[in-house]
Amino acid sequence: MYSVDQGSAPIGGDLGWVPEGVFIAPFNDACFTSSIGEIKTVETIFGVHIIEILDVSRRTKKYNIGYIERRIIASSETNQRIYSEASRFASSSDTYENFNKAVAERQLNTRVVNNVIPQQRMLPGIENPRSLIMALFQTKQNRIILDNNQQAIFELGDSYVVAYCTKIQEEGYAAVEDVEIEIRMILTRDKKAEIISDEFRRNIAGNRSLDAIASSLNLQVQEASQVNFRSYVIQGVGVEPALAATVSEAAPDVVSGPVKGENGVFLFTVNSSIPNAEENIEAIKQRLASMARFRGSYEVFEALLQDAKIVDKRYKFY
C-alpha cells in the first residue's frame, strides 16, 4: 500500500525499490491521472498496489528535447559552380588593376599578406596554404600565381583561392620608394612621441604627483608589480623593454620619465623596491657556459653554411 504525491511515484514493497529510470506504465498512469483523495488498485509485474493520492503539484508543460547534428557540405554541383566562377575571375585578372576590379564587381573577400618568406607555412584565414606559398616563390612580380599545372585556382580547405604577386623584395637594401610607407610611419611615430614627451616634461617641472599629472591630461594611472631589469612584458602595457630597464634604475617616490616605449610614452613612480640578492658568480658562469654549449652546434652549422655560400631552396619542394 502506498500514499504518494504526484511528482514522485515509488514502487516497492517486499520486492524493494525499482532501479531509477525503470518505467512502469500502469503505476505511473494511476499516480499522474488521479485526483486528490482517490484510492486506486493497480496491478503490475511487481504485484498488486493500492495507491492513495495525497497531493497534486502544479501542472507544468514539459518537453522532450533532442539534438540532431548534421554536417552541411557543398554538393558536387555547388563545387562546380563556384569553381567555374573562380575560373572566370582568374581569366579576367591578368593585371593587378583587373584583379581589383573583378574583386569589387563580384564583392569578393580580399586578404593582403605582406612579407611572406619561403619557409612560411601559415597565412591568416587560409587553411593549409603551403602549396600557395611554394607557388608564390616561383612567380614573377605583377603576375597571377599559378600552381605546378599552370592553374590559377588553389583549393585550400573549403575555399578556392586566386592570388596575385604584387611585389618581390630581393635580399639587400630596399629602394626608398619600396619602404616609403614604413619610413613615414616610423617618423610620424617618433614625432608624436616627441610632442607627448615635451608635454610630460612641462608637467613634471611643477613637482606634481603622478595622479595630478594624469588628471590634468585626462589620462589613467595603471599599476604594475614585480618589474625588474629582466622583465619582458609589463602588466597592463605589453612588451616594453626600455620601460622595464628605466624602472629598474629609477629612484622611488618621484615622478620619472618620460620613456619612449613600443606602445606609448610613459611617466611612472616607483612605489617600493626590493634590492636583488647577490648572485653567485660561479653559478652565473656555469649558466652562461651551458647556454653557449647549447647554441654552439647550431651556430657552427650556420657559419659553415654561410662560408660555403649554400642557398637553401628546399621551399621549392615541400
VONUBA-469532 format. One record per residue (C-alpha): z, x, y negated; residue number from 1. Coordinates in pm, 1 decimal. Layout:
BEGIN
@c3->Z; c1->X; c2->Y; resi->NUM
...
***
This chain:
BEGIN
@c3->0.0; c1->0.0; c2->0.0; resi->1
@c3->-94.6; c1->133.5; c2->-344.0; resi->2
@c3->-11.7; c1->49.4; c2->-704.7; resi->3
@c3->-276.8; c1->207.5; c2->-924.2; resi->4
@c3->-400.4; c1->227.2; c2->-1281.2; resi->5
@c3->-772.0; c1->208.3; c2->-1334.0; resi->6
@c3->-878.7; c1->560.8; c2->-1409.5; resi->7
@c3->-706.6; c1->718.8; c2->-1106.8; resi->8
@c3->-770.3; c1->589.9; c2->-758.1; resi->9
@c3->-584.2; c1->786.8; c2->-488.6; resi->10
@c3->-643.7; c1->721.4; c2->-120.4; resi->11
@c3->-366.1; c1->836.3; c2->109.6; resi->12
@c3->-106.9; c1->705.8; c2->347.5; resi->13
@c3->-29.5; c1->881.0; c2->669.6; resi->14
@c3->-373.8; c1->1045.7; c2->659.5; resi->15
@c3->-282.6; c1->1244.4; c2->344.3; resi->16
@c3->-488.5; c1->1277.6; c2->26.7; resi->17
@c3->-865.5; c1->1271.5; c2->38.1; resi->18
@c3->-1007.1; c1->1601.1; c2->-92.6; resi->19
@c3->-1109.7; c1->1593.6; c2->-456.5; resi->20
@c3->-1468.4; c1->1482.7; c2->-503.6; resi->21
@c3->-1480.5; c1->1254.5; c2->-196.0; resi->22
@c3->-1619.1; c1->913.3; c2->-298.1; resi->23
@c3->-1506.3; c1->601.2; c2->-102.1; resi->24
@c3->-1714.5; c1->313.6; c2->-234.6; resi->25
@c3->-1504.6; c1->7.6; c2->-121.8; resi->26
@c3->-1180.4; c1->157.5; c2->-254.6; resi->27
@c3->-1346.6; c1->267.1; c2->-577.4; resi->28
@c3->-1507.7; c1->-73.9; c2->-633.6; resi->29
@c3->-1179.5; c1->-255.7; c2->-579.6; resi->30
@c3->-997.5; c1->-37.7; c2->-831.3; resi->31
@c3->-1257.3; c1->-47.1; c2->-1103.2; resi->32
@c3->-1382.0; c1->-406.5; c2->-1081.8; resi->33
@c3->-1049.9; c1->-592.8; c2->-1062.5; resi->34
@c3->-829.6; c1->-733.1; c2->-1336.9; resi->35
@c3->-465.1; c1->-654.1; c2->-1418.7; resi->36
@c3->-227.6; c1->-809.6; c2->-1167.0; resi->37
@c3->-485.1; c1->-859.8; c2->-893.0; resi->38
@c3->-391.8; c1->-758.1; c2->-540.1; resi->39
@c3->-676.0; c1->-673.0; c2->-307.6; resi->40
@c3->-709.4; c1->-570.4; c2->53.2; resi->41
@c3->-976.4; c1->-311.3; c2->123.2; resi->42
@c3->-1087.8; c1->-159.2; c2->449.8; resi->43
@c3->-1232.1; c1->194.1; c2->454.5; resi->44
@c3->-1287.9; c1->463.2; c2->712.5; resi->45
@c3->-926.7; c1->568.9; c2->645.5; resi->46
@c3->-777.9; c1->229.4; c2->729.6; resi->47
@c3->-671.9; c1->-92.2; c2->553.9; resi->48
@c3->-547.3; c1->-58.4; c2->192.6; resi->49
@c3->-352.4; c1->-308.3; c2->-19.1; resi->50
@c3->-416.5; c1->-238.9; c2->-386.8; resi->51
@c3->-240.0; c1->-385.4; c2->-693.5; resi->52
@c3->-395.5; c1->-330.9; c2->-1038.5; resi->53
@c3->-114.3; c1->-249.3; c2->-1283.1; resi->54
@c3->-310.7; c1->-148.6; c2->-1591.4; resi->55
@c3->-667.5; c1->-111.1; c2->-1718.6; resi->56
@c3->-773.1; c1->166.3; c2->-1954.2; resi->57
@c3->-1008.2; c1->107.9; c2->-2242.8; resi->58
@c3->-1366.3; c1->83.1; c2->-2120.9; resi->59
@c3->-1594.4; c1->357.9; c2->-2242.8; resi->60
@c3->-1955.9; c1->437.4; c2->-2178.6; resi->61
@c3->-2016.4; c1->741.0; c2->-1962.9; resi->62
@c3->-2340.8; c1->918.8; c2->-1888.8; resi->63
@c3->-2461.2; c1->1146.7; c2->-1617.9; resi->64
@c3->-2640.4; c1->1434.5; c2->-1789.0; resi->65
@c3->-2879.5; c1->1662.4; c2->-1609.5; resi->66
@c3->-3062.3; c1->1969.0; c2->-1733.7; resi->67
@c3->-3419.4; c1->2031.9; c2->-1634.6; resi->68
@c3->-3565.8; c1->2371.8; c2->-1709.2; resi->69
@c3->-3939.3; c1->2409.4; c2->-1714.7; resi->70
@c3->-4132.3; c1->2711.2; c2->-1827.5; resi->71
@c3->-4424.3; c1->2621.7; c2->-2051.8; resi->72
@c3->-4710.0; c1->2868.8; c2->-2021.9; resi->73
@c3->-5060.2; c1->2866.7; c2->-2157.5; resi->74
@c3->-5332.0; c1->2729.8; c2->-1930.3; resi->75
@c3->-5646.8; c1->2924.1; c2->-1849.9; resi->76
@c3->-5837.4; c1->2700.6; c2->-2094.5; resi->77
@c3->-5592.7; c1->2786.8; c2->-2372.1; resi->78
@c3->-5612.8; c1->3157.5; c2->-2292.4; resi->79
@c3->-5992.2; c1->3146.0; c2->-2300.1; resi->80
@c3->-5993.7; c1->2957.0; c2->-2630.3; resi->81
@c3->-5753.1; c1->3198.3; c2->-2800.9; resi->82
@c3->-5936.3; c1->3499.8; c2->-2660.7; resi->83
@c3->-6265.1; c1->3362.1; c2->-2795.2; resi->84
@c3->-6108.0; c1->3316.7; c2->-3139.3; resi->85
@c3->-5972.8; c1->3673.4; c2->-3125.7; resi->86
@c3->-6317.1; c1->3799.4; c2->-3025.2; resi->87
@c3->-6483.8; c1->3622.1; c2->-3318.7; resi->88
@c3->-6217.0; c1->3761.3; c2->-3550.8; resi->89
@c3->-6273.4; c1->4116.8; c2->-3424.3; resi->90
@c3->-6651.1; c1->4092.9; c2->-3457.3; resi->91
@c3->-6620.5; c1->3984.4; c2->-3821.5; resi->92
@c3->-6370.9; c1->4260.7; c2->-3912.9; resi->93
@c3->-6598.0; c1->4564.1; c2->-3929.8; resi->94
@c3->-6439.8; c1->4672.0; c2->-4261.4; resi->95
@c3->-6081.3; c1->4651.9; c2->-4385.0; resi->96
@c3->-6189.5; c1->4410.7; c2->-4658.1; resi->97
@c3->-6343.0; c1->4179.6; c2->-4398.1; resi->98
@c3->-6037.0; c1->4224.8; c2->-4179.3; resi->99
@c3->-5804.1; c1->4099.3; c2->-4454.6; resi->100
@c3->-6046.7; c1->3823.7; c2->-4549.5; resi->101
@c3->-6058.7; c1->3697.2; c2->-4190.0; resi->102
@c3->-5677.7; c1->3709.2; c2->-4170.3; resi->103
@c3->-5647.7; c1->3495.6; c2->-4484.5; resi->104
@c3->-5911.5; c1->3244.8; c2->-4372.7; resi->105
@c3->-5752.4; c1->3193.4; c2->-4031.1; resi->106
@c3->-5393.0; c1->3213.6; c2->-4162.3; resi->107
@c3->-5300.1; c1->3473.4; c2->-3901.9; resi->108
@c3->-4981.7; c1->3677.2; c2->-3876.4; resi->109
@c3->-5027.5; c1->4030.2; c2->-4009.9; resi->110
@c3->-4796.2; c1->4320.1; c2->-3931.2; resi->111
@c3->-4818.5; c1->4651.6; c2->-4116.4; resi->112
@c3->-4679.3; c1->4958.5; c2->-3941.1; resi->113
@c3->-4660.2; c1->5293.4; c2->-4118.7; resi->114
@c3->-4608.0; c1->5648.4; c2->-3996.4; resi->115
@c3->-4685.2; c1->5591.5; c2->-3628.3; resi->116
@c3->-4655.7; c1->5910.6; c2->-3423.7; resi->117
@c3->-4843.1; c1->5992.6; c2->-3098.6; resi->118
@c3->-4535.0; c1->5976.0; c2->-2874.1; resi->119
@c3->-4413.6; c1->5643.4; c2->-3015.7; resi->120
@c3->-4354.2; c1->5365.4; c2->-2762.6; resi->121
@c3->-4234.0; c1->5074.8; c2->-2976.0; resi->122
@c3->-4388.7; c1->4871.4; c2->-3255.6; resi->123
@c3->-4199.4; c1->4591.6; c2->-3432.4; resi->124
@c3->-4282.1; c1->4246.7; c2->-3299.3; resi->125
@c3->-4522.0; c1->4369.0; c2->-3027.1; resi->126
@c3->-4439.0; c1->4380.0; c2->-2656.8; resi->127
@c3->-4527.0; c1->4698.5; c2->-2464.6; resi->128
@c3->-4761.7; c1->4841.9; c2->-2732.8; resi->129
@c3->-4815.7; c1->5183.7; c2->-2571.0; resi->130
@c3->-5183.7; c1->5119.6; c2->-2489.6; resi->131
@c3->-5247.6; c1->5024.3; c2->-2853.7; resi->132
@c3->-5072.7; c1->5339.2; c2->-2982.4; resi->133
@c3->-5275.3; c1->5560.5; c2->-2746.6; resi->134
@c3->-5597.5; c1->5395.5; c2->-2866.8; resi->135
@c3->-5490.4; c1->5436.7; c2->-3230.6; resi->136
@c3->-5494.8; c1->5815.4; c2->-3196.2; resi->137
@c3->-5848.6; c1->5802.8; c2->-3059.9; resi->138
@c3->-5969.0; c1->5602.9; c2->-3363.7; resi->139
@c3->-6117.3; c1->5728.9; c2->-3688.0; resi->140
@c3->-5987.3; c1->5618.1; c2->-4026.2; resi->141
@c3->-6110.1; c1->5282.5; c2->-4159.4; resi->142
@c3->-6218.7; c1->5166.3; c2->-3814.0; resi->143
@c3->-6108.3; c1->4884.8; c2->-3590.8; resi->144
@c3->-5908.5; c1->5014.0; c2->-3291.2; resi->145
@c3->-6088.1; c1->4999.7; c2->-2954.4; resi->146
@c3->-5948.0; c1->5045.2; c2->-2604.5; resi->147
@c3->-6099.9; c1->5261.2; c2->-2328.0; resi->148
@c3->-6353.9; c1->4986.7; c2->-2255.9; resi->149
@c3->-6455.8; c1->4970.8; c2->-2622.2; resi->150
@c3->-6288.9; c1->4631.5; c2->-2661.9; resi->151
@c3->-6102.3; c1->4544.8; c2->-2982.0; resi->152
@c3->-5867.4; c1->4289.7; c2->-2825.7; resi->153
@c3->-5539.6; c1->4415.4; c2->-2675.5; resi->154
@c3->-5347.6; c1->4174.0; c2->-2453.8; resi->155
@c3->-4984.5; c1->4268.1; c2->-2516.5; resi->156
@c3->-4723.7; c1->4038.1; c2->-2368.7; resi->157
@c3->-4818.9; c1->3681.8; c2->-2457.9; resi->158
@c3->-5024.6; c1->3787.5; c2->-2761.9; resi->159
@c3->-5376.6; c1->3902.7; c2->-2833.0; resi->160
@c3->-5371.0; c1->4185.4; c2->-3088.0; resi->161
@c3->-5655.3; c1->4311.4; c2->-3305.4; resi->162
@c3->-5560.7; c1->4621.0; c2->-3507.8; resi->163
@c3->-5717.5; c1->4833.9; c2->-3781.2; resi->164
@c3->-5657.5; c1->5201.2; c2->-3858.3; resi->165
@c3->-5617.2; c1->5222.9; c2->-4235.0; resi->166
@c3->-5501.5; c1->5583.7; c2->-4275.7; resi->167
@c3->-5476.2; c1->5911.1; c2->-4086.9; resi->168
@c3->-5220.7; c1->6169.1; c2->-4201.7; resi->169
@c3->-5305.2; c1->6517.2; c2->-4080.3; resi->170
@c3->-5044.5; c1->6790.3; c2->-4040.6; resi->171
@c3->-4962.5; c1->6990.8; c2->-4351.5; resi->172
@c3->-4919.3; c1->6893.6; c2->-4714.6; resi->173
@c3->-5038.4; c1->6547.0; c2->-4809.2; resi->174
@c3->-5262.5; c1->6483.6; c2->-5106.7; resi->175
@c3->-5079.2; c1->6348.2; c2->-5411.2; resi->176
@c3->-5271.1; c1->6020.7; c2->-5405.9; resi->177
@c3->-5163.3; c1->5964.7; c2->-5044.2; resi->178
@c3->-4793.2; c1->5984.1; c2->-5129.9; resi->179
@c3->-4807.2; c1->5840.0; c2->-5480.7; resi->180
@c3->-4613.7; c1->5526.8; c2->-5389.7; resi->181
@c3->-4336.6; c1->5723.4; c2->-5215.0; resi->182
@c3->-4305.6; c1->5962.6; c2->-5511.4; resi->183
@c3->-4291.7; c1->5673.8; c2->-5756.8; resi->184
@c3->-4013.7; c1->5507.1; c2->-5554.1; resi->185
@c3->-3808.4; c1->5829.2; c2->-5543.3; resi->186
@c3->-3846.3; c1->5891.6; c2->-5918.0; resi->187
@c3->-3758.5; c1->5530.4; c2->-6000.4; resi->188
@c3->-3451.5; c1->5552.0; c2->-5777.4; resi->189
@c3->-3339.6; c1->5878.2; c2->-5938.7; resi->190
@c3->-3385.9; c1->5742.0; c2->-6292.0; resi->191
@c3->-3192.6; c1->5427.8; c2->-6207.0; resi->192
@c3->-2910.3; c1->5640.1; c2->-6062.7; resi->193
@c3->-2905.9; c1->5849.1; c2->-6381.9; resi->194
@c3->-2869.6; c1->5538.9; c2->-6603.1; resi->195
@c3->-2588.8; c1->5396.9; c2->-6387.0; resi->196
@c3->-2410.0; c1->5735.5; c2->-6380.4; resi->197
@c3->-2415.2; c1->5757.5; c2->-6760.4; resi->198
@c3->-2264.2; c1->5407.9; c2->-6783.3; resi->199
@c3->-1989.4; c1->5508.0; c2->-6539.7; resi->200
@c3->-1909.2; c1->5826.1; c2->-6736.2; resi->201
@c3->-1865.5; c1->5629.3; c2->-7058.3; resi->202
@c3->-1613.5; c1->5403.7; c2->-6884.4; resi->203
@c3->-1424.3; c1->5691.4; c2->-6722.1; resi->204
@c3->-1381.6; c1->5858.8; c2->-7060.6; resi->205
@c3->-1139.8; c1->5584.2; c2->-7167.5; resi->206
@c3->-891.9; c1->5672.8; c2->-6887.9; resi->207
@c3->-927.3; c1->5323.7; c2->-6747.4; resi->208
@c3->-835.2; c1->5227.3; c2->-6392.9; resi->209
@c3->-1095.0; c1->5161.6; c2->-6124.4; resi->210
@c3->-1014.1; c1->4789.9; c2->-6128.5; resi->211
@c3->-1054.9; c1->4772.4; c2->-6506.9; resi->212
@c3->-1390.7; c1->4951.8; c2->-6493.5; resi->213
@c3->-1511.3; c1->4721.7; c2->-6215.7; resi->214
@c3->-1404.4; c1->4413.3; c2->-6410.0; resi->215
@c3->-1583.1; c1->4521.9; c2->-6728.2; resi->216
@c3->-1905.3; c1->4598.6; c2->-6536.7; resi->217
@c3->-1884.3; c1->4287.5; c2->-6319.6; resi->218
@c3->-1856.4; c1->4496.2; c2->-6004.0; resi->219
@c3->-1635.0; c1->4469.8; c2->-5697.8; resi->220
@c3->-1386.4; c1->4726.8; c2->-5565.8; resi->221
@c3->-1401.3; c1->4786.6; c2->-5191.3; resi->222
@c3->-1153.3; c1->4972.5; c2->-4975.7; resi->223
@c3->-1236.6; c1->5229.8; c2->-4709.4; resi->224
@c3->-990.6; c1->5408.4; c2->-4482.8; resi->225
@c3->-987.7; c1->5730.2; c2->-4279.5; resi->226
@c3->-1261.0; c1->5900.4; c2->-4482.1; resi->227
@c3->-1287.3; c1->6274.0; c2->-4424.7; resi->228
@c3->-1538.0; c1->6557.0; c2->-4456.9; resi->229
@c3->-1685.7; c1->6474.8; c2->-4114.4; resi->230
@c3->-1737.4; c1->6105.1; c2->-4188.3; resi->231
@c3->-2094.8; c1->5989.6; c2->-4137.1; resi->232
@c3->-2055.5; c1->5619.9; c2->-4215.5; resi->233
@c3->-1814.7; c1->5483.0; c2->-4477.1; resi->234
@c3->-1671.4; c1->5138.2; c2->-4417.9; resi->235
@c3->-1847.0; c1->4869.1; c2->-4620.8; resi->236
@c3->-2101.6; c1->5113.1; c2->-4766.1; resi->237
@c3->-2302.9; c1->5270.4; c2->-4485.5; resi->238
@c3->-2434.4; c1->5623.0; c2->-4434.8; resi->239
@c3->-2307.1; c1->5822.9; c2->-4734.1; resi->240
@c3->-2255.3; c1->6194.9; c2->-4656.6; resi->241
@c3->-2240.0; c1->6301.2; c2->-5024.5; resi->242
@c3->-1970.6; c1->6042.6; c2->-5099.4; resi->243
@c3->-1766.9; c1->6142.7; c2->-4791.9; resi->244
@c3->-1779.0; c1->6510.3; c2->-4891.4; resi->245
@c3->-1676.2; c1->6437.9; c2->-5252.3; resi->246
@c3->-1391.3; c1->6206.8; c2->-5148.0; resi->247
@c3->-1255.9; c1->6476.7; c2->-4914.1; resi->248
@c3->-1206.5; c1->6718.1; c2->-5205.5; resi->249
@c3->-1100.9; c1->6471.1; c2->-5477.7; resi->250
@c3->-756.8; c1->6460.0; c2->-5637.9; resi->251
@c3->-550.8; c1->6146.0; c2->-5563.6; resi->252
@c3->-472.2; c1->5866.5; c2->-5810.0; resi->253
@c3->-753.4; c1->5942.6; c2->-6056.1; resi->254
@c3->-1093.5; c1->5784.7; c2->-6102.6; resi->255
@c3->-1353.9; c1->6025.9; c2->-5965.9; resi->256
@c3->-1730.1; c1->6028.2; c2->-5972.6; resi->257
@c3->-1996.0; c1->5921.8; c2->-6032.6; resi->258
@c3->-2152.0; c1->6019.9; c2->-5698.8; resi->259
@c3->-2518.3; c1->5952.3; c2->-5635.8; resi->260
@c3->-2544.3; c1->5836.1; c2->-5275.5; resi->261
@c3->-2801.0; c1->5696.6; c2->-5036.9; resi->262
@c3->-2726.8; c1->5333.4; c2->-5117.7; resi->263
@c3->-2595.2; c1->5344.8; c2->-5473.3; resi->264
@c3->-2389.2; c1->5526.8; c2->-5733.0; resi->265
@c3->-2013.3; c1->5533.1; c2->-5671.3; resi->266
@c3->-1685.1; c1->5569.3; c2->-5855.4; resi->267
@c3->-1372.4; c1->5597.1; c2->-5642.2; resi->268
@c3->-999.6; c1->5658.8; c2->-5641.5; resi->269
@c3->-815.5; c1->5833.9; c2->-5358.7; resi->270
@c3->-505.7; c1->5623.5; c2->-5290.9; resi->271
@c3->-349.1; c1->5860.7; c2->-5037.1; resi->272
@c3->-443.6; c1->6172.8; c2->-4845.1; resi->273
@c3->-318.6; c1->6339.8; c2->-4529.6; resi->274
@c3->-364.8; c1->6718.3; c2->-4503.9; resi->275
@c3->-555.3; c1->6831.8; c2->-4197.3; resi->276
@c3->-361.0; c1->7019.8; c2->-3935.4; resi->277
@c3->-450.6; c1->7384.0; c2->-3894.0; resi->278
@c3->-717.4; c1->7420.0; c2->-3627.1; resi->279
@c3->-710.4; c1->7682.0; c2->-3356.5; resi->280
@c3->-978.3; c1->7938.0; c2->-3446.2; resi->281
@c3->-1031.6; c1->8034.3; c2->-3083.2; resi->282
@c3->-1086.9; c1->7670.9; c2->-2986.9; resi->283
@c3->-1345.2; c1->7636.3; c2->-3263.9; resi->284
@c3->-1526.2; c1->7948.5; c2->-3140.5; resi->285
@c3->-1535.9; c1->7813.4; c2->-2785.7; resi->286
@c3->-1669.9; c1->7479.6; c2->-2904.5; resi->287
@c3->-1945.7; c1->7640.4; c2->-3111.0; resi->288
@c3->-2039.8; c1->7871.1; c2->-2822.1; resi->289
@c3->-2062.0; c1->7573.2; c2->-2587.0; resi->290
@c3->-2289.6; c1->7390.7; c2->-2831.2; resi->291
@c3->-2509.9; c1->7700.0; c2->-2867.2; resi->292
@c3->-2545.9; c1->7729.6; c2->-2488.2; resi->293
@c3->-2635.6; c1->7361.2; c2->-2463.4; resi->294
@c3->-2905.7; c1->7394.9; c2->-2731.2; resi->295
@c3->-3030.4; c1->7731.8; c2->-2612.9; resi->296
@c3->-3258.7; c1->7627.5; c2->-2327.9; resi->297
@c3->-3428.0; c1->7357.0; c2->-2534.8; resi->298
@c3->-3478.5; c1->7570.1; c2->-2845.2; resi->299
@c3->-3606.9; c1->7867.4; c2->-2644.5; resi->300
@c3->-3863.6; c1->7639.9; c2->-2482.0; resi->301
@c3->-3971.3; c1->7505.3; c2->-2822.5; resi->302
@c3->-4000.1; c1->7860.9; c2->-2956.8; resi->303
@c3->-4224.4; c1->7956.9; c2->-2663.4; resi->304
@c3->-4444.6; c1->7655.3; c2->-2729.9; resi->305
@c3->-4484.9; c1->7745.6; c2->-3096.2; resi->306
@c3->-4554.9; c1->8109.6; c2->-3018.9; resi->307
@c3->-4818.8; c1->8014.2; c2->-2760.2; resi->308
@c3->-4969.6; c1->7765.7; c2->-3007.3; resi->309
@c3->-4972.4; c1->7489.0; c2->-2744.6; resi->310
@c3->-5075.2; c1->7147.4; c2->-2874.8; resi->311
@c3->-4909.8; c1->6859.0; c2->-2690.8; resi->312
@c3->-5174.7; c1->6592.7; c2->-2621.5; resi->313
@c3->-5003.0; c1->6408.1; c2->-2339.8; resi->314
@c3->-5013.0; c1->6098.0; c2->-2559.2; resi->315
@c3->-5380.2; c1->6059.4; c2->-2462.2; resi->316
@c3->-5289.3; c1->5985.1; c2->-2100.9; resi->317
@c3->-4957.0; c1->5798.9; c2->-2097.2; resi->318
***
